[in-house]
C-alpha cells in the first residue's frame, strides 16, 4: 500500500489535541511563538513558510516538511516557488536535503498541484 503523506500530516493534526491536553502550557507557548514568527511583517507569511520548508528539509523533519508544503500551497505558493525553496535547502544542507526532496514532490502531487 502506497503511503500518503497527507494522511501522515492529518495524523499529526489528529494527535495534537492530545498533546495540548497533556502539556497545555508548553503547547500554548509553542503556538504563541509559531504565530508570532509566521505572521506577515517585513516578510510575508508565505515567504516565512517557504523558509521553514528549507529548514525542515535540512533537519530531516518529515512532519515539518509535509506540513510546510501543505501550508505553502494554502498560502498560494506556486510549485515553482516551492521547488526553488527545495533548491535553497539543497544548496545549504547538501545531500541530506536533496535526498528528502522527493517528499515535497509527492505532497504536491497528492494536493493536485500542477
Kinemage of the C-alpha trace (Angstrom):
@kinemage 1
@onewidth
@group {chain A} dominant
@subgroup {mainchain}
@vectorlist {calphas} color= white
{ca unk a 1} P 0.000 0.000 0.000
{ca unk a 2} L 1.332 3.387 -1.004
{ca unk a 3} L 1.994 5.805 1.834
{ca unk a 4} L 0.035 9.023 1.577
{ca unk a 5} L 1.993 11.885 3.071
{ca unk a 6} L -1.143 13.953 3.526
{ca unk a 7} L -2.534 11.142 5.699
{ca unk a 8} L 0.656 11.475 7.724
{ca unk a 9} L 0.034 15.211 8.110
{ca unk a 10} L -3.568 14.579 9.123
{ca unk a 11} L -2.375 12.198 11.816
{ca unk a 12} L -0.183 14.957 13.253
{ca unk a 13} L -3.270 17.182 13.474
{ca unk a 14} L -5.341 14.350 14.912
{ca unk a 15} L -2.972 13.817 17.829
{ca unk a 16} L -2.136 17.450 18.539
{ca unk a 17} L -5.208 17.972 20.775
{ca unk a 18} L -3.975 15.107 22.964
{ca unk a 19} L -0.607 16.817 23.209
{ca unk a 20} L -2.378 20.065 24.159
{ca unk a 21} L -4.233 18.249 26.952
{ca unk a 22} L -1.079 16.641 28.290
{ca unk a 23} L 1.149 19.727 28.030
{ca unk a 24} L -1.153 22.752 27.908
{ca unk a 25} L 1.426 25.342 28.976
{ca unk a 26} L 4.050 24.068 26.574
{ca unk a 27} L 1.641 23.868 23.648
{ca unk a 28} L 0.315 27.385 24.307
{ca unk a 29} L 3.858 28.746 24.473
{ca unk a 30} L 4.807 26.989 21.234
{ca unk a 31} L 1.666 28.232 19.478
{ca unk a 32} L 2.464 31.801 20.566
{ca unk a 33} L 5.991 31.610 19.199
{ca unk a 34} L 4.771 29.979 15.985
{ca unk a 35} L 2.037 32.572 15.442
{ca unk a 36} L 4.416 35.479 16.098
{ca unk a 37} L 7.125 34.048 13.839
{ca unk a 38} L 4.860 33.344 10.876
{ca unk a 39} L 2.694 36.472 10.862
{ca unk a 40} L 3.083 38.912 7.987
{ca unk a 41} L 5.728 41.520 8.621
{ca unk a 42} L 8.716 42.630 6.572
{ca unk a 43} L 8.489 39.115 5.154
{ca unk a 44} L 5.157 37.629 4.191
{ca unk a 45} L 3.798 34.543 5.888
{ca unk a 46} L 4.258 32.705 2.584
{ca unk a 47} L 7.961 33.575 2.403
{ca unk a 48} L 8.450 32.567 6.037
{ca unk a 49} L 6.730 29.248 5.375
{ca unk a 50} L 8.990 28.611 2.383
{ca unk a 51} L 11.952 29.400 4.634
{ca unk a 52} L 10.615 26.878 7.136
{ca unk a 53} L 10.473 24.283 4.364
{ca unk a 54} L 14.194 24.700 3.723
{ca unk a 55} L 14.911 24.185 7.416
{ca unk a 56} L 12.587 21.175 7.594
{ca unk a 57} L 14.414 19.535 4.701
{ca unk a 58} L 17.818 20.357 6.176
{ca unk a 59} L 16.881 18.936 9.582
{ca unk a 60} L 15.069 15.908 8.199
{ca unk a 61} L 11.771 16.618 9.930
{ca unk a 62} L 9.225 14.658 7.874
{ca unk a 63} L 6.236 16.123 9.684
{ca unk a 64} L 7.577 19.648 9.208
{ca unk a 65} L 8.285 19.026 5.533
{ca unk a 66} L 4.791 17.736 4.797
{ca unk a 67} L 3.043 20.408 6.850
{ca unk a 68} L 5.072 23.300 5.430
{ca unk a 69} L 4.434 22.172 1.854
{ca unk a 70} L 0.727 21.948 2.643
{ca unk a 71} L 0.789 25.386 4.313
{ca unk a 72} L 2.796 26.897 1.455
{ca unk a 73} L 0.150 25.760 -1.010
{ca unk a 74} L -2.579 27.148 1.263
{ca unk a 75} L -0.720 30.485 1.178
{ca unk a 76} L -0.756 30.398 -2.648
{ca unk a 77} L 2.873 29.461 -3.155
{ca unk a 78} L 3.372 28.089 -6.633
{ca unk a 79} L 5.032 24.783 -7.396
{ca unk a 80} L 7.946 26.793 -8.811
{ca unk a 81} L 8.349 28.808 -5.602
{ca unk a 82} L 8.227 25.654 -3.501
{ca unk a 83} L 10.779 23.886 -5.672
{ca unk a 84} L 13.090 26.914 -5.564
{ca unk a 85} L 12.958 26.659 -1.778
{ca unk a 86} L 13.928 22.988 -2.141
{ca unk a 87} L 16.897 24.121 -4.223
{ca unk a 88} L 17.991 26.506 -1.479
{ca unk a 89} L 17.750 23.688 1.061
{ca unk a 90} L 19.959 21.552 -1.162
{ca unk a 91} L 22.472 24.389 -1.602
{ca unk a 92} L 22.673 24.972 2.144
{ca unk a 93} L 22.367 21.439 3.542
{ca unk a 94} L 23.659 19.267 0.708
{ca unk a 95} L 22.747 15.668 0.063
{ca unk a 96} L 20.570 15.136 3.165
{ca unk a 97} L 18.141 17.840 1.966
{ca unk a 98} L 18.412 16.648 -1.627
{ca unk a 99} L 17.533 13.081 -0.648
{ca unk a 100} L 14.348 14.297 1.061
{ca unk a 101} L 13.128 16.459 -1.826
{ca unk a 102} L 11.003 13.633 -3.257
{ca unk a 103} L 8.630 14.049 -0.304
{ca unk a 104} L 7.912 17.612 -1.403
{ca unk a 105} L 7.091 16.438 -4.918
{ca unk a 106} L 4.886 13.639 -3.557
{ca unk a 107} L 2.902 16.021 -1.335
{ca unk a 108} L 2.457 18.437 -4.244
{ca unk a 109} L 1.110 15.551 -6.328
{ca unk a 110} L -1.241 14.489 -3.535
{ca unk a 111} L -2.502 18.071 -3.315
{ca unk a 112} L -3.049 18.140 -7.063
{ca unk a 113} L -0.601 20.996 -7.585
{ca unk a 114} L 0.481 21.137 -11.221
